[in-house]
Amino acid sequence: MPIEICVDDYGMSEGIDASTHYLVRNQICTNVSALVVSPRWKRTAKIFESECGRIAKRGLHFCLTGSGFSPQSKLSLRSGLVDERGSFLPAWQLFVRACRGDIDQEAVAAEFQAQLEKFESQWGSPDHIDSHHHIHQWPGIDDVILKQISQLKYSPILRCTTGFQTFDLGAKRRWLSFWGKAFQKKSQALGLTTNDRFATIFSGSKMDLRSYVLEFERAVRLARTQELSLLWLVHPALFVDGIESYDSYQVGRVLEHHILSSEYFLGHLSKWKLSVRDDRVTQ
């Protein structure tokens, strides 16, 4: 069963994009999830084509959250999806509105379609579909997304955050696994394909190389033993400015890039017979 290492948030920043290009060129990462709501999208999509070609699978990272991003469709304040400035809401605020039924589902469908068309205009049909902050799994949004995808003429894989229960899950991981299981069950009932299991590590600047690799190996071992597909989600970046402009979250992204590109991690990829080129491109 496939073990996929997917870069999240492609298009969000220059540092994330530079890291993505390096990791994909070297076949360390197998998949990319793209934020088409980013003002960088069209330019960075073309750069990806020239630098990476079709090495990696490409997916739509559907977005309804983040004050720095604007909708691709005409959303009114009454839709419940935007603030007074017309920007998307913080994740927690959108979640509360979704649970209360205070969002316009037709507006969600229109925005999904607009982002999908923007993706297709640059990269064609997506290989997979997921979302920023995993909002496609939330109540009031999940059924809309599933209906839209069921009507497509192709069959992208739907990402769900169903985790391995043997992990020492923190509150966030338990939260992700809860919504991931519900979404996976709904998807499969409609005959749609999902990944079997999901895993990720992101602990800001406290990330440790050996601990990271041990968790990765544990996830791979569980997936192989149970004959399940695994999605390992990563959030790497490279420094492109002075270090003073980076907070602990951004520093954590840079650390993850260096872990993923380290000889130690690459050696463990080879140990598990995962796809890594011998003639790696220099950074």
Accessible surface in RSA format (square Angstrom, percent):
REM  Atomic radii and reference values for relative SASA: ProtOr
REM  Chains: A
REM  Algorithm: Lee & Richards
REM  Probe-radius: 1.40
REM  Slices: 20
REM RES _ NUM      All-atoms   Total-Side   Main-Chain    Non-polar    All polar
REM                ABS   REL    ABS   REL    ABS   REL    ABS   REL    ABS   REL
RES MET A   1   129.85  67.2  75.25  49.8  54.60 130.0  49.41  42.0  80.44 106.6
RES PRO A   2    76.43  55.7  64.11  58.4  12.32  44.8  75.67  62.5   0.76   4.7
RES ILE A   3    17.06   9.7   0.91   0.7  16.15  38.9   0.91   0.7  16.15  43.8
RES GLU A   4    20.71  11.9  20.71  15.7   0.00   0.0   7.04  13.6  13.67  11.2
RES ILE A   5     4.28   2.4   4.28   3.2   0.00   0.0   4.28   3.1   0.00   0.0
RES CYS A   6     0.00   0.0   0.00   0.0   0.00   0.0   0.00   0.0   0.00   0.0
RES VAL A   7     0.00   0.0   0.00   0.0   0.00   0.0   0.00   0.0   0.00   0.0
RES ASP A   8    10.73   7.5  10.73  10.7   0.00   0.0   0.00   0.0  10.73  10.7
RES ASP A   9     4.45   3.1   4.45   4.4   0.00   0.0   0.00   0.0   4.45   4.4
RES TYR A  10     0.00   0.0   0.00   0.0   0.00   0.0   0.00   0.0   0.00   0.0
RES GLY A  11     0.00   0.0   0.00   N/A   0.00   0.0   0.00   0.0   0.00   0.0
RES MET A  12    57.18  29.6  39.98  26.5  17.20  40.9  20.73  17.6  36.45  48.3
RES SER A  13    41.00  34.6  38.23  51.0   2.77   6.4  35.55  75.7   5.45   7.6
RES GLU A  14   100.32  57.6  96.21  72.8   4.11   9.8  23.42  45.3  76.90  62.8
RES GLY A  15     3.56   4.4   0.00   N/A   3.56   4.4   2.67   7.3   0.89   2.0
RES ILE A  16     3.92   2.2   3.92   2.9   0.00   0.0   3.92   2.8   0.00   0.0
RES ASP A  17     2.55   1.8   2.55   2.5   0.00   0.0   2.55   6.0   0.00   0.0
RES ALA A  18    35.09  32.3  26.32  40.6   8.77  20.0  30.98  43.6   4.11  10.9
RES SER A  19     0.00   0.0   0.00   0.0   0.00   0.0   0.00   0.0   0.00   0.0
RES THR A  20     0.00   0.0   0.00   0.0   0.00   0.0   0.00   0.0   0.00   0.0
RES HIS A  21    12.11   6.6  12.11   8.4   0.00   0.0   6.26   6.5   5.85   6.8
RES TYR A  22    23.59  11.0  23.59  13.4   0.00   0.0   2.42   1.8  21.17  26.1
RES LEU A  23     0.00   0.0   0.00   0.0   0.00   0.0   0.00   0.0   0.00   0.0
RES VAL A  24     0.00   0.0   0.00   0.0   0.00   0.0   0.00   0.0   0.00   0.0
RES ARG A  25    50.96  21.4  50.92  26.0   0.04   0.1  21.30  29.1  29.66  18.0
RES ASN A  26     0.00   0.0   0.00   0.0   0.00   0.0   0.00   0.0   0.00   0.0
RES GLN A  27    51.13  28.6  49.31  36.0   1.82   4.3   8.75  18.6  42.37  32.1
RES ILE A  28     1.99   1.1   0.30   0.2   1.69   4.1   0.30   0.2   1.69   4.6
RES CYS A  29     1.05   0.8   0.00   0.0   1.05   2.5   0.00   0.0   1.05   1.1
RES THR A  30    43.86  31.2  37.45  38.0   6.41  15.3  41.53  55.8   2.33   3.5
RES ASN A  31     2.24   1.5   2.24   2.2   0.00   0.0   0.00   0.0   2.24   2.2
RES VAL A  32     0.00   0.0   0.00   0.0   0.00   0.0   0.00   0.0   0.00   0.0
RES SER A  33     0.00   0.0   0.00   0.0   0.00   0.0   0.00   0.0   0.00   0.0
RES ALA A  34     0.00   0.0   0.00   0.0   0.00   0.0   0.00   0.0   0.00   0.0
RES LEU A  35     0.08   0.0   0.08   0.1   0.00   0.0   0.08   0.1   0.00   0.0
RES VAL A  36     0.28   0.2   0.00   0.0   0.28   0.7   0.00   0.0   0.28   0.7
RES VAL A  37     7.63   5.0   0.15   0.1   7.48  18.0   0.15   0.1   7.48  20.3
RES SER A  38     2.54   2.1   0.98   1.3   1.56   3.6   0.00   0.0   2.54   3.6
RES PRO A  39   128.08  93.3  85.63  78.1  42.45 154.3  98.89  81.6  29.19 181.4
RES ARG A  40    45.56  19.1  42.29  21.6   3.26   7.8  26.97  36.9  18.59  11.3
RES TRP A  41     0.97   0.4   0.84   0.4   0.13   0.3   0.84   0.4   0.13   0.2
RES LYS A  42   117.26  57.2 115.73  71.0   1.53   3.6  58.19  52.4  59.07  62.9
RES ARG A  43   140.33  58.9 133.44  68.0   6.89  16.4  69.16  94.5  71.16  43.1
RES THR A  44     0.65   0.5   0.62   0.6   0.04   0.1   0.36   0.5   0.29   0.4
RES ALA A  45     0.76   0.7   0.56   0.9   0.20   0.5   0.76   1.1   0.00   0.0
RES LYS A  46   122.88  59.9 116.58  71.5   6.31  15.0 101.29  91.2  21.59  23.0
RES ILE A  47    55.08  31.3  53.14  39.6   1.94   4.7  54.99  39.6   0.08   0.2
RES PHE A  48     0.00   0.0   0.00   0.0   0.00   0.0   0.00   0.0   0.00   0.0
RES GLU A  49    73.06  41.9  62.63  47.4  10.43  24.8  30.99  59.9  42.07  34.3
RES SER A  50    95.19  80.4  53.29  71.1  41.90  96.5  53.63 114.2  41.56  58.2
RES GLU A  51    78.21  44.9  56.74  42.9  21.47  51.1  27.09  52.4  51.12  41.7
RES CYS A  52     3.17   2.4   0.00   0.0   3.17   7.4   2.31   5.9   0.86   0.9
RES GLY A  53    27.32  33.7   0.00   N/A  27.32  33.7  25.40  69.7   1.92   4.3
RES ARG A  54   148.19  62.2 120.09  61.2  28.10  66.9  71.73  98.0  76.46  46.3
RES ILE A  55    73.33  41.7  39.28  29.3  34.04  82.1  46.87  33.8  26.46  71.8
RES ALA A  56     2.31   2.1   0.00   0.0   2.31   5.2   1.38   1.9   0.93   2.5
RES LYS A  57   102.26  49.9 101.10  62.0   1.16   2.8  63.47  57.1  38.79  41.3
RES ARG A  58     3.28   1.4   3.28   1.7   0.00   0.0   2.19   3.0   1.09   0.7
RES GLY A  59     0.00   0.0   0.00   N/A   0.00   0.0   0.00   0.0   0.00   0.0
RES LEU A  60     0.00   0.0   0.00   0.0   0.00   0.0   0.00   0.0   0.00   0.0
RES HIS A  61     2.61   1.4   2.51   1.7   0.10   0.3   2.51   2.6   0.10   0.1
RES PHE A  62     0.34   0.2   0.34   0.2   0.00   0.0   0.34   0.2   0.00   0.0
RES CYS A  63     0.00   0.0   0.00   0.0   0.00   0.0   0.00   0.0   0.00   0.0
RES LEU A  64     0.00   0.0   0.00   0.0   0.00   0.0   0.00   0.0   0.00   0.0
RES THR A  65     0.00   0.0   0.00   0.0   0.00   0.0   0.00   0.0   0.00   0.0
RES GLY A  66    18.91  23.3   0.00   N/A  18.91  23.3  18.72  51.4   0.19   0.4
RES SER A  67    70.15  59.3  53.65  71.6  16.50  38.0  17.78  37.9  52.36  73.4
RES GLY A  68    67.28  83.0   0.00   N/A  67.28  83.0  39.87 109.4  27.41  61.4
RES PHE A  69    21.87  10.9  21.17  13.1   0.70   1.8  21.87  13.3   0.00   0.0
RES SER A  70    61.72  52.2  59.77  79.8   1.94   4.5  29.99  63.9  31.72  44.4
RES PRO A  71    26.74  19.5  11.11  10.1  15.63  56.8  11.11   9.2  15.63  97.1
RES GLN A  72    58.17  32.5  26.08  19.1  32.09  76.4   9.24  19.7  48.93  37.1
RES SER A  73    27.10  22.9  10.95  14.6  16.16  37.2  20.01  42.6   7.10   9.9
RES LYS A  74   213.17 104.0 177.31 108.8  35.85  85.4 128.04 115.2  85.13  90.7
RES LEU A  75    26.77  14.9   2.49   1.8  24.28  61.0   4.29   3.0  22.49  60.5
RES SER A  76    58.56  49.5  46.75  62.4  11.80  27.2  44.18  94.1  14.38  20.1
RES LEU A  77    98.67  55.0  85.02  60.8  13.65  34.3  85.11  59.8  13.56  36.5
RES ARG A  78   222.42  93.4 191.22  97.5  31.20  74.3  85.45 116.8 136.97  83.0
RES SER A  79     4.68   4.0   3.25   4.3   1.44   3.3   4.44   9.5   0.25   0.3
RES GLY A  80     5.80   7.2   0.00   N/A   5.80   7.2   5.80  15.9   0.00   0.0
RES LEU A  81     0.00   0.0   0.00   0.0   0.00   0.0   0.00   0.0   0.00   0.0
RES VAL A  82     1.97   1.3   1.97   1.8   0.00   0.0   1.97   1.7   0.00   0.0
RES ASP A  83    25.43  17.8  21.01  20.9   4.42  10.5  16.16  38.0   9.28   9.3
RES GLU A  84   151.85  87.2 117.97  89.2  33.89  80.7  57.02 110.3  94.84  77.4
RES ARG A  85   182.76  76.7 144.34  73.6  38.42  91.5  78.65 107.5 104.11  63.1
RES GLY A  86    28.78  35.5   0.00   N/A  28.78  35.5  23.59  64.7   5.19  11.6
RES SER A  87    15.63  13.2  15.63  20.9   0.00   0.0   0.00   0.0  15.63  21.9
RES PHE A  88     0.19   0.1   0.00   0.0   0.19   0.5   0.00   0.0   0.19   0.5
RES LEU A  89     2.21   1.2   2.19   1.6   0.02   0.0   2.21   1.5   0.00   0.0
RES PRO A  90    58.94  43.0  52.40  47.8   6.54  23.8  58.94  48.7   0.00   0.0
RES ALA A  91    27.30  25.1  22.60  34.9   4.70  10.7  22.60  31.8   4.70  12.4
RES TRP A  92   174.01  69.8 164.63  79.7   9.38  22.0 155.57  82.9  18.44  29.9
RES GLN A  93    49.28  27.6  49.26  36.0   0.02   0.0   7.61  16.2  41.67  31.6
RES LEU A  94     0.00   0.0   0.00   0.0   0.00   0.0   0.00   0.0   0.00   0.0
RES PHE A  95    37.03  18.5  37.03  22.9   0.00   0.0  37.03  22.5   0.00   0.0
RES VAL A  96    53.72  35.3  51.50  46.6   2.22   5.3  53.72  46.7   0.00   0.0
RES ARG A  97    61.88  26.0  61.88  31.5   0.00   0.0  12.61  17.2  49.27  29.9
RES ALA A  98     3.87   3.6   0.00   0.0   3.87   8.8   0.00   0.0   3.87  10.2
RES CYS A  99    66.01  49.9  33.62  37.5  32.39  76.1  25.17  63.8  40.83  44.0
RES ARG A 100   177.11  74.4 143.42  73.1  33.69  80.2  44.33  60.6 132.78  80.5
RES GLY A 101    59.13  72.9   0.00   N/A  59.13  72.9  31.03  85.2  28.10  62.9
RES ASP A 102    77.27  54.1  59.86  59.6  17.41  41.2  23.56  55.4  53.71  53.6
RES ILE A 103    15.08   8.6   1.33   1.0  13.75  33.1   3.61   2.6  11.47  31.1
RES ASP A 104    64.32  45.1  54.65  54.4   9.67  22.9  17.57  41.3  46.75  46.6
RES GLN A 105    90.33  50.5  85.31  62.3   5.02  12.0  25.27  53.8  65.06  49.3
RES GLU A 106   143.59  82.4 134.76 102.0   8.82  21.0  52.15 100.9  91.44  74.7
RES ALA A 107    12.95  11.9   6.85  10.6   6.09  13.9  12.52  17.6   0.43   1.1
RES VAL A 108     0.00   0.0   0.00   0.0   0.00   0.0   0.00   0.0   0.00   0.0
RES ALA A 109    19.15  17.6  18.05  27.8   1.11   2.5  18.44  26.0   0.71   1.9
RES ALA A 110    49.79  45.8  38.03  58.7  11.76  26.8  46.07  64.9   3.72   9.8
RES GLU A 111     0.00   0.0   0.00   0.0   0.00   0.0   0.00   0.0   0.00   0.0
RES PHE A 112     0.26   0.1   0.26   0.2   0.00   0.0   0.26   0.2   0.00   0.0
RES GLN A 113    66.05  36.9  66.05  48.3   0.00   0.0  32.24  68.6  33.81  25.6
RES ALA A 114    22.50  20.7  13.55  20.9   8.95  20.4  17.85  25.1   4.65  12.3
RES GLN A 115     0.09   0.0   0.09   0.1   0.00   0.0   0.00   0.0   0.09   0.1
RES LEU A 116     1.86   1.0   1.86   1.3   0.00   0.0   1.86   1.3   0.00   0.0
RES GLU A 117    92.49  53.1  86.61  65.5   5.88  14.0  28.37  54.9  64.12  52.3
RES LYS A 118    51.85  25.3  45.88  28.1   5.97  14.2  27.67  24.9  24.18  25.8
RES PHE A 119     0.35   0.2   0.35   0.2   0.00   0.0   0.35   0.2   0.00   0.0
RES GLU A 120    58.29  33.5  45.24  34.2  13.05  31.1  17.32  33.5  40.97  33.4
RES SER A 121    78.60  66.4  37.55  50.1  41.06  94.6  47.69 101.6  30.91  43.3
RES GLN A 122    44.67  25.0  21.25  15.5  23.41  55.7   3.07   6.5  41.60  31.6
RES TRP A 123    15.16   6.1   0.40   0.2  14.76  34.7   5.30   2.8   9.86  16.0
RES GLY A 124    32.48  40.1   0.00   N/A  32.48  40.1  29.18  80.1   3.30   7.4
RES SER A 125    62.26  52.6  41.99  56.0  20.28  46.7  18.14  38.6  44.12  61.8
RES PRO A 126     4.42   3.2   0.00   0.0   4.42  16.1   0.02   0.0   4.40  27.4
RES ASP A 127    47.11  33.0  36.63  36.5  10.48  24.8  11.04  26.0  36.07  36.0
RES HIS A 128     2.85   1.6   2.85   2.0   0.00   0.0   2.72   2.8   0.14   0.2
RES ILE A 129     0.35   0.2   0.35   0.3   0.00   0.0   0.35   0.3   0.00   0.0
RES ASP A 130     8.06   5.6   8.06   8.0   0.00   0.0   5.50  12.9   2.56   2.6
RES SER A 131     0.79   0.7   0.00   0.0   0.79   1.8   0.00   0.0   0.79   1.1
RES HIS A 132    16.76   9.2  16.76  11.6   0.00   0.0   8.06   8.3   8.70  10.1
RES HIS A 133    85.72  46.9  68.83  47.8  16.89  43.2  50.17  51.7  35.56  41.4
RES HIS A 134    29.17  15.9  29.17  20.3   0.00   0.0  11.89  12.2  17.29  20.1
RES ILE A 135     0.00   0.0   0.00   0.0   0.00   0.0   0.00   0.0   0.00   0.0
RES HIS A 136     1.86   1.0   1.86   1.3   0.00   0.0   1.86   1.9   0.00   0.0
RES GLN A 137     2.48   1.4   0.98   0.7   1.50   3.6   0.00   0.0   2.48   1.9
RES TRP A 138    10.67   4.3  10.67   5.2   0.00   0.0   8.78   4.7   1.89   3.1
RES PRO A 139    39.86  29.0  36.86  33.6   3.00  10.9  39.72  32.8   0.13   0.8
RES GLY A 140    19.39  23.9   0.00   N/A  19.39  23.9  11.55  31.7   7.84  17.6
RES ILE A 141     0.00   0.0   0.00   0.0   0.00   0.0   0.00   0.0   0.00   0.0
RES ASP A 142     7.76   5.4   7.76   7.7   0.00   0.0   0.00   0.0   7.76   7.7
RES ASP A 143    77.60  54.4  71.10  70.8   6.50  15.4  27.57  64.9  50.03  49.9
RES VAL A 144    13.55   8.9   9.98   9.0   3.56   8.6  13.45  11.7   0.09   0.3
RES ILE A 145     0.48   0.3   0.48   0.4   0.00   0.0   0.48   0.3   0.00   0.0
RES LEU A 146     3.93   2.2   3.93   2.8   0.00   0.0   3.93   2.8   0.00   0.0
RES LYS A 147   129.28  63.1 123.64  75.9   5.64  13.4  70.92  63.8  58.36  62.2
RES GLN A 148    32.72  18.3  29.89  21.8   2.82   6.7   0.63   1.3  32.09  24.3
RES ILE A 149     3.66   2.1   0.91   0.7   2.75   6.6   0.91   0.7   2.75   7.5
RES SER A 150    57.07  48.2  27.23  36.3  29.84  68.7  28.98  61.7  28.08  39.3
RES GLN A 151   118.28  66.1  87.41  63.9  30.87  73.5  43.73  93.1  74.54  56.5
RES LEU A 152    38.24  21.3  18.65  13.3  19.60  49.3  20.78  14.6  17.46  47.0
RES LYS A 153   211.89 103.4 169.52 104.0  42.37 100.9 121.09 109.0  90.80  96.7
RES TYR A 154    58.65  27.4  47.58  27.1  11.08  28.8  54.99  41.3   3.66   4.5
RES SER A 155   101.34  85.6  71.37  95.2  29.97  69.0  37.64  80.2  63.70  89.2
RES PRO A 156     5.13   3.7   0.18   0.2   4.95  18.0   2.80   2.3   2.33  14.5
RES ILE A 157    54.33  30.9  54.33  40.5   0.00   0.0  54.33  39.1   0.00   0.0
RES LEU A 158     0.48   0.3   0.48   0.3   0.00   0.0   0.48   0.3   0.00   0.0
RES ARG A 159     7.24   3.0   7.18   3.7   0.06   0.1   5.84   8.0   1.40   0.9
RES CYS A 160     0.43   0.3   0.00   0.0   0.43   1.0   0.28   0.7   0.15   0.2
RES THR A 161     3.93   2.8   2.96   3.0   0.97   2.3   2.96   4.0   0.97   1.5
RES THR A 162     3.91   2.8   3.91   4.0   0.00   0.0   3.91   5.3   0.00   0.0
RES GLY A 163     8.83  10.9   0.00   N/A   8.83  10.9   7.24  19.9   1.59   3.6
RES PHE A 164     5.95   3.0   4.67   2.9   1.28   3.3   5.66   3.4   0.29   0.8
RES GLN A 165   105.10  58.8  79.10  57.8  26.00  61.9  51.17 108.9  53.93  40.9
RES THR A 166    94.58  67.3  70.17  71.1  24.41  58.2  77.21 103.7  17.37  26.3
RES PHE A 167    15.01   7.5   5.65   3.5   9.36  24.4   5.65   3.4   9.36  26.8
RES ASP A 168   131.32  92.0 108.66 108.2  22.65  53.6  39.29  92.5  92.03  91.8
RES LEU A 169    23.70  13.2  13.69   9.8  10.02  25.2  13.77   9.7   9.93  26.7
RES GLY A 170    39.09  48.2   0.00   N/A  39.09  48.2  35.84  98.4   3.25   7.3
RES ALA A 171    73.38  67.5  60.27  93.0  13.11  29.8  61.58  86.7  11.80  31.3
RES LYS A 172   150.40  73.4 141.52  86.8   8.88  21.1  89.71  80.7  60.69  64.6
RES ARG A 173    59.90  25.1  57.65  29.4   2.25   5.4  24.91  34.0  34.99  21.2
RES ARG A 174   135.86  57.0 129.44  66.0   6.42  15.3  57.39  78.4  78.47  47.6
RES TRP A 175   102.58  41.2  95.07  46.0   7.52  17.6  88.45  47.2  14.13  22.9
RES LEU A 176    11.92   6.6  11.79   8.4   0.12   0.3  11.92   8.4   0.00   0.0
RES SER A 177     6.04   5.1   5.89   7.9   0.15   0.4   5.85  12.5   0.19   0.3
RES PHE A 178   130.32  65.2 122.62  75.9   7.70  20.0 127.69  77.4   2.62   7.5
RES TRP A 179    44.95  18.0  44.95  21.8   0.00   0.0  43.27  23.1   1.68   2.7
RES GLY A 180     0.00   0.0   0.00   N/A   0.00   0.0   0.00   0.0   0.00   0.0
RES LYS A 181   101.22  49.4  96.15  59.0   5.07  12.1  56.25  50.6  44.96  47.9
RES ALA A 182    43.09  39.6  33.48  51.7   9.60  21.8  41.52  58.5   1.57   4.2
RES PHE A 183     0.62   0.3   0.07   0.0   0.55   1.4   0.41   0.3   0.21   0.6
RES GLN A 184    22.09  12.4  22.09  16.1   0.00   0.0   1.82   3.9  20.27  15.4
RES LYS A 185   161.27  78.7 154.51  94.8   6.77  16.1 102.02  91.8  59.25  63.1
RES LYS A 186    80.85  39.4  76.07  46.7   4.78  11.4  61.23  55.1  19.63  20.9
RES SER A 187     0.00   0.0   0.00   0.0   0.00   0.0   0.00   0.0   0.00   0.0
RES GLN A 188    95.59  53.5  77.76  56.8  17.83  42.5  27.09  57.7  68.50  51.9
RES ALA A 189    88.82  81.7  44.82  69.2  44.00 100.1  57.51  81.0  31.30  82.9
RES LEU A 190   101.80  56.7  72.76  52.1  29.05  73.0  78.46  55.1  23.34  62.8
RES GLY A 191    67.76  83.6   0.00   N/A  67.76  83.6  36.33  99.7  31.43  70.4
RES LEU A 192    28.97  16.1  22.02  15.8   6.95  17.5  24.16  17.0   4.81  12.9
RES THR A 193    81.02  57.6  73.35  74.4   7.67  18.3  45.79  61.5  35.23  53.3
RES THR A 194    12.77   9.1   0.00   0.0  12.77  30.4   0.00   0.0  12.77  19.3
RES ASN A 195     8.35   5.8   4.94   4.8   3.41   8.2   8.35  20.1   0.00   0.0
RES ASP A 196    29.89  20.9  29.60  29.5   0.29   0.7   1.21   2.8  28.68  28.6
RES ARG A 197    61.07  25.6  61.07  31.1   0.00   0.0   0.12   0.2  60.95  36.9
RES PHE A 198    11.78   5.9   9.12   5.6   2.66   6.9   9.12   5.5   2.66   7.6
RES ALA A 199     4.29   3.9   0.14   0.2   4.15   9.4   4.29   6.0   0.00   0.0
RES THR A 200    19.89  14.1  17.11  17.3   2.78   6.6  17.11  23.0   2.78   4.2
RES ILE A 201    19.98  11.4  19.83  14.8   0.16   0.4  19.94  14.4   0.04   0.1
RES PHE A 202    54.96  27.5  22.06  13.7  32.90  85.6  22.06  13.4  32.90  94.2
RES SER A 203    56.62  47.8  38.92  51.9  17.70  40.8  45.03  95.9  11.58  16.2
RES GLY A 204    13.43  16.6   0.00   N/A  13.43  16.6  11.00  30.2   2.43   5.5
RES SER A 205    55.98  47.3  36.30  48.4  19.68  45.3  14.96  31.9  41.02  57.5
RES LYS A 206   181.42  88.5 153.82  94.4  27.60  65.7 104.99  94.5  76.43  81.4
RES MET A 207    20.69  10.7   1.50   1.0  19.18  45.7   3.42   2.9  17.27  22.9
RES ASP A 208    72.17  50.6  64.80  64.5   7.36  17.4  25.52  60.1  46.65  46.5
RES LEU A 209    61.53  34.3  56.63  40.5   4.90  12.3  56.63  39.8   4.90  13.2
RES ARG A 210   150.18  63.1 149.96  76.4   0.22   0.5  51.98  71.0  98.20  59.5
RES SER A 211    59.45  50.2  57.61  76.9   1.84   4.2  29.80  63.5  29.65  41.5
RES TYR A 212     2.26   1.1   0.33   0.2   1.93   5.0   1.55   1.2   0.71   0.9
RES VAL A 213     1.24   0.8   1.24   1.1   0.00   0.0   1.24   1.1   0.00   0.0
RES LEU A 214   117.03  65.2 112.08  80.2   4.96  12.5 112.34  78.9   4.69  12.6
RES GLU A 215    37.88  21.7  37.88  28.7   0.00   0.0  19.38  37.5  18.50  15.1
RES PHE A 216     0.03   0.0   0.03   0.0   0.00   0.0   0.03   0.0   0.00   0.0
RES GLU A 217    11.15   6.4  11.15   8.4   0.00   0.0   1.53   3.0   9.62   7.9
RES ARG A 218    81.40  34.2  81.26  41.4   0.14   0.3  33.38  45.6  48.03  29.1
RES ALA A 219     0.00   0.0   0.00   0.0   0.00   0.0   0.00   0.0   0.00   0.0
RES VAL A 220     0.00   0.0   0.00   0.0   0.00   0.0   0.00   0.0   0.00   0.0
RES ARG A 221   114.00  47.9 113.80  58.0   0.19   0.5  51.63  70.6  62.37  37.8
RES LEU A 222    34.13  19.0  33.86  24.2   0.27   0.7  34.13  24.0   0.00   0.0
RES ALA A 223     0.20   0.2   0.00   0.0   0.20   0.4   0.06   0.1   0.14   0.4
RES ARG A 224    94.53  39.7  77.37  39.4  17.16  40.9  45.71  62.5  48.82  29.6
RES THR A 225   105.87  75.3  75.51  76.6  30.35  72.3  68.02  91.4  37.85  57.2
RES GLN A 226    84.44  47.2  61.86  45.2  22.58  53.8  33.51  71.3  50.92  38.6
RES GLU A 227   131.18  75.3 119.91  90.7  11.27  26.8  34.61  66.9  96.57  78.8
RES LEU A 228    36.03  20.1  35.43  25.3   0.61   1.5  35.43  24.9   0.61   1.6
RES SER A 229    13.52  11.4  13.52  18.0   0.00   0.0  10.52  22.4   3.01   4.2
RES LEU A 230     1.86   1.0   0.00   0.0   1.86   4.7   0.80   0.6   1.06   2.9
RES LEU A 231     3.36   1.9   3.35   2.4   0.00   0.0   3.36   2.4   0.00   0.0
RES TRP A 232     0.65   0.3   0.65   0.3   0.00   0.0   0.65   0.3   0.00   0.0
RES LEU A 233     6.14   3.4   6.14   4.4   0.00   0.0   6.14   4.3   0.00   0.0
RES VAL A 234     0.00   0.0   0.00   0.0   0.00   0.0   0.00   0.0   0.00   0.0
RES HIS A 235    21.40  11.7  21.40  14.9   0.00   0.0  10.25  10.6  11.15  13.0
RES PRO A 236     0.00   0.0   0.00   0.0   0.00   0.0   0.00   0.0   0.00   0.0
RES ALA A 237     4.98   4.6   4.98   7.7   0.00   0.0   4.98   7.0   0.00   0.0
RES LEU A 238    21.61  12.0  21.58  15.4   0.03   0.1  21.58  15.2   0.03   0.1
RES PHE A 239    80.28  40.2  57.05  35.3  23.23  60.5  57.09  34.6  23.19  66.4
RES VAL A 240    60.14  39.6  23.78  21.5  36.36  87.6  33.85  29.4  26.29  71.3
RES ASP A 241    91.76  64.3  69.16  68.8  22.60  53.4  23.05  54.3  68.71  68.5
RES GLY A 242    34.87  43.0   0.00   N/A  34.87  43.0  23.32  64.0  11.55  25.9
RES ILE A 243   116.87  66.5 108.72  81.0   8.15  19.6 108.83  78.4   8.04  21.8
RES GLU A 244   151.51  87.0 113.95  86.2  37.56  89.4  73.89 142.9  77.62  63.4
RES SER A 245    66.80  56.4  36.24  48.4  30.56  70.4  46.30  98.6  20.50  28.7
RES TYR A 246    34.38  16.0  15.91   9.1  18.47  48.1  11.77   8.8  22.61  27.9
RES ASP A 247    84.89  59.5  73.72  73.4  11.17  26.4  44.27 104.2  40.62  40.5
RES SER A 248    71.10  60.1  61.69  82.3   9.41  21.7  31.53  67.1  39.57  55.4
RES TYR A 249   110.29  51.5 109.00  62.0   1.30   3.4  84.41  63.4  25.89  31.9
RES GLN A 250    68.97  38.6  68.97  50.4   0.00   0.0  13.82  29.4  55.15  41.8
RES VAL A 251    35.09  23.1  35.09  31.8   0.00   0.0  35.09  30.5   0.00   0.0
RES GLY A 252     0.00   0.0   0.00   N/A   0.00   0.0   0.00   0.0   0.00   0.0
RES ARG A 253    10.63   4.5  10.63   5.4   0.00   0.0   3.90   5.3   6.73   4.1
RES VAL A 254     5.72   3.8   5.72   5.2   0.00   0.0   5.72   5.0   0.00   0.0
RES LEU A 255    61.21  34.1  60.88  43.6   0.34   0.8  60.88  42.8   0.34   0.9
RES GLU A 256     0.02   0.0   0.02   0.0   0.00   0.0   0.00   0.0   0.02   0.0
RES HIS A 257     0.06   0.0   0.06   0.0   0.00   0.0   0.00   0.0   0.06   0.1
RES HIS A 258    94.22  51.5  88.75  61.7   5.47  14.0  59.89  61.7  34.33  40.0
RES ILE A 259    12.14   6.9  10.86   8.1   1.28   3.1  12.02   8.7   0.13   0.3
RES LEU A 260     0.00   0.0   0.00   0.0   0.00   0.0   0.00   0.0   0.00   0.0
RES SER A 261    22.66  19.2   9.30  12.4  13.36  30.8   2.55   5.4  20.12  28.2
RES SER A 262    26.83  22.7  17.85  23.8   8.99  20.7  26.83  57.1   0.00   0.0
RES GLU A 263   122.38  70.3 111.38  84.3  11.01  26.2  68.56 132.6  53.82  43.9
RES TYR A 264    71.86  33.5  60.65  34.5  11.21  29.2  51.49  38.7  20.37  25.1
RES PHE A 265     0.05   0.0   0.05   0.0   0.01   0.0   0.05   0.0   0.01   0.0
RES LEU A 266     5.83   3.2   5.12   3.7   0.71   1.8   5.52   3.9   0.32   0.8
RES GLY A 267    40.33  49.7   0.00   N/A  40.33  49.7  32.74  89.9   7.59  17.0
RES HIS A 268    34.04  18.6  33.48  23.3   0.56   1.4  15.72  16.2  18.32  21.3
RES LEU A 269     1.15   0.6   1.13   0.8   0.01   0.0   1.13   0.8   0.01   0.0
RES SER A 270    69.54  58.8  54.81  73.1  14.73  33.9  35.69  76.0  33.85  47.4
RES LYS A 271   126.57  61.7  99.91  61.3  26.65  63.5  78.70  70.8  47.87  51.0
RES TRP A 272    38.48  15.4  36.29  17.6   2.19   5.1  38.41  20.5   0.06   0.1
RES LYS A 273   181.15  88.4 150.86  92.6  30.28  72.1 113.09 101.8  68.06  72.5
RES LEU A 274    27.14  15.1  17.24  12.3   9.89  24.9  19.38  13.6   7.76  20.9
RES SER A 275    76.01  64.2  54.89  73.2  21.12  48.7  45.33  96.5  30.68  43.0
RES VAL A 276    26.71  17.6   3.24   2.9  23.47  56.6   4.03   3.5  22.68  61.5
RES ARG A 277    70.30  29.5  63.87  32.6   6.43  15.3  24.08  32.9  46.23  28.0
RES ASP A 278   140.89  98.7 113.89 113.4  26.99  63.8  37.74  88.8 103.14 102.9
RES ASP A 279    96.54  67.6  81.24  80.9  15.30  36.2  52.95 124.6  43.59  43.5
RES ARG A 280    79.74  33.5  58.03  29.6  21.71  51.7  12.57  17.2  67.17  40.7
RES VAL A 281    52.67  34.7  45.79  41.5   6.89  16.6  51.05  44.4   1.63   4.4
RES THR A 282   120.47  85.7 104.64 106.1  15.83  37.7  80.22 107.8  40.25  60.8
RES GLN A 283   132.57  74.1  72.35  52.9  60.22 143.4  51.95 110.6  80.62  61.1
END  Absolute sums over single chains surface
CHAIN  1 A    12869.5      10199.7       2669.9       7122.2       5747.3
END  Absolute sums over all chains
TOTAL         12869.5      10199.7       2669.9       7122.2       5747.3
